[in-house]
Amino acid sequence: MNNVVAFKNDDNQPPRKPQPNDKAILLDSGVGYEIYNRELMRKVFPRIINEAYDVAYADYKRKPEIRDVVAFYFLLQSYIDGKQHKPDGTDSDRFGACFLNYESIQQHLRVDRNRINLLASILETNGIIRTTGHYEGTKRFKWYFPSFCPRVTPDGYIVDEFGEIITPDFSAYSTKRKR
């Protein structure tokens, strides 16, 4: 692969800086790409994993695979509903939410249902996602709203919309059986 520079011929946009490898082609294609905050991978996820092993699970002989939070986060981002309006023109409740059911998540990640709840709890207590329950008739669904661009401190903590640093509640790192 070589470095590709792609410039839009639109006079209203400034020229884009050169993109590595084939990233410009992907960005210009209009389909199949998403953005992510690199600080999540560089600072936040390593902090979460280290705190899990060194603090939350320090006394455990067998420690759970917390690294799965990374795959879980990116799976959620990959299945976000981007339709702001319903077919009738009203605002959609699902806009920005990932609403994969447990079975789909299990198939994608090959994790147990209880691990899905644990991974979601860890991401939520660290401020990376927000979850809500939703009912359609008598069937209950869990919707996940991942943050695309959280503000991150130099030591890997998320800063909320009020400027407060979110410190995780380590009780969320325990499975329901251990709480």
N, C-alpha and C positions, 0 to 999 in steps of 0.2 A: 504494500500500500504506500501511496505517496501522500504528501500534504496537498490538499485541495483547497483552493480559495474560491469561494462562491460568492458572487456579488449580485444582489438584486438590481435590476435596471430601473427601479422605482426611484424617481428623483426626490421623493419625500423622505426616504430613509438614508441615513449615512451609510457608507460602505462598512461591511462587517469585517472584523479582524480575521486573519487567516485561521482556519480550523484544522486540527490535527487529523491525519489519516483520512478517512472518508466521512467524517462527522458533518461536513458542510452538505454533502449529498443527502444525508439522513435528515438534516434540519430542513432542507429545501423540499424534500419529498412530500411533506404535509401529512404523512401517515406513519404510524408505527414507532413514534419516539416520544419520550417524556424527559423531563428535566429532573435532576435531583441535586440536593445541596451536598457538595463534596465534604463539607465540614461534618456532616453526619457520619460519613465513612472514616474520616480522619480523626475525629475527636469524640463524637457522641457515642457511637457504637463501641469503640474500644473501652471508653469509660464504663459503659453499662456492663460489658462483659467482665471487665476487671473487678468492678464493685460486686457483681454477682458472685464471682468466685472468692474474692477476698473478704467480703462483708456478709452478704446475704446467705451464702452457702459455706461459710468458713468452717463450720462444725460438721458439715456433711461428709460422710465417707465417699458416697457416690453423688457427684454433682451433675445436675441436668445440663443438657446442651443448650446453653443460652445463646450461642452463636446463631441459632435458628431465628432470632429476632430480626436479623438482617434480611434473610430470605422472606420472612413473613411480611416485613415492611414493604419490600419491593413488590411482592405479590399483590398486596393491597393497592399500591400505587398503579399497578398494571391493569387493574379492573375497576377503576373509578368511573362513575357515570358522569360524563361530560355534557349531558343534555340539560340545559338550564330550564327549559320549558317542556311541559307535557304536550301531547298532540293537540289538546284543546286550547293551548296558549297560556295556561296558568303555570305558575312557578312550580318546579318539581322539588319535592322533599328530598329526593335522592341525589340532587346535583352535588357533586363533590364527594359522594359516598361510595365506598366499595361495599357491595351487598352480596358477596359470595356466601353461599351456605357452607356449613361445616364439612359436608361431604366433598364439595369442590376443593376446599382448602386442603382437606386430608389427601385428596388425590394429587394435587399439585406438589405439596410439600412432603407427603408420606409421613405425617405426624399424627399422633393420637388426638382425639377430640379434646381431652383435658389439657394437652399441650397448647392447643389453639387458645384456650382461655388464659393460660399462663402467659403466653407470648403477648397476647393483647393487653393483659394487665401490666406487664413490664413496660411495654411501649406507652401505655396510657399514663402510668405513674411518672414516667420520664417526660411527658408532655409532647410526645411525637405523634400520637394519634388521640382521637376522641371517639368514644363509642356511644351508640344509642340503641335502645331496643325499639323495635317496630313490629306492630301487629298487622297482619292482613287476615281478616276474619279471626279465626282462633289460632292461627299459626304465628309463632313468634320468630322474628328475624333479628339478627344483630347487624347493625350498620357500622362501618368503620370509616372515620374521616381522617385520613392521614394528612399531616402538615407537609406541604411541599417545600416551604422555605422558612423554617424556624430560625430565629436568631440564636446563635450559639456563642457561649462564653469561651475564652481561651482554654479553659480547663474542661470543656465538653459538656456543659449544662445548657439546657434550653432556657431561653428568656421568654416569658409570656407577654401578652399584649399590653400589660400594665408595667412592664419593665422589671418584674420580679423573677428571680432565678428559681426554676422549678427543681426542688430536691426530691428525689424519689422516696416513697414510702416502701421500705424493704419488706413489709408484710405482704405486699402485692406479688413478691417473688415466690411466695409459698403456694403450693398447690392447695386446693380446697381440702384435701385430706390432711394436710399438715397444719392448716390455720387454726 
